[in-house]
Amino acid sequence: METEDVVDLSNVISARELYALRKSADMTQSMMANELGLTLRGYQKLESGESPMKPLHGKAAMFVLIERMAQGHVPEDAGVRRIVERAHFMMNSVFG
């Protein structure tokens, strides 16, 4: 029986990258918490690294960023582009 490679989507973005994404998207912690369906405190724990990032949180944060980029709220700088490209590659590894 063959085993499939497992991609750990919890590493789509780190807590530090979540912070950078939120700032790049010109969003408050409350706005991002709302978009991710979390309480403000729950989001703050993710962003500070106090709580582990679940795969769903990483994927949802990437979708929020992409949506904000499409709306023109996010500058397309190299750091943001690198995070989006890495997340895109990891998601394609799982879902592609």
Buried (B, 14 or more C-beta within 10 A) or exposed (E): EEEEEEBEBBBBBBBEBBBBBBEBBEBEBEBBBBBBEBEBEBBBBBBEEEBEBEBEBBBBBBBBBBEBBEEEEBEEEEEBEEBBEBBBEBBEEBEE
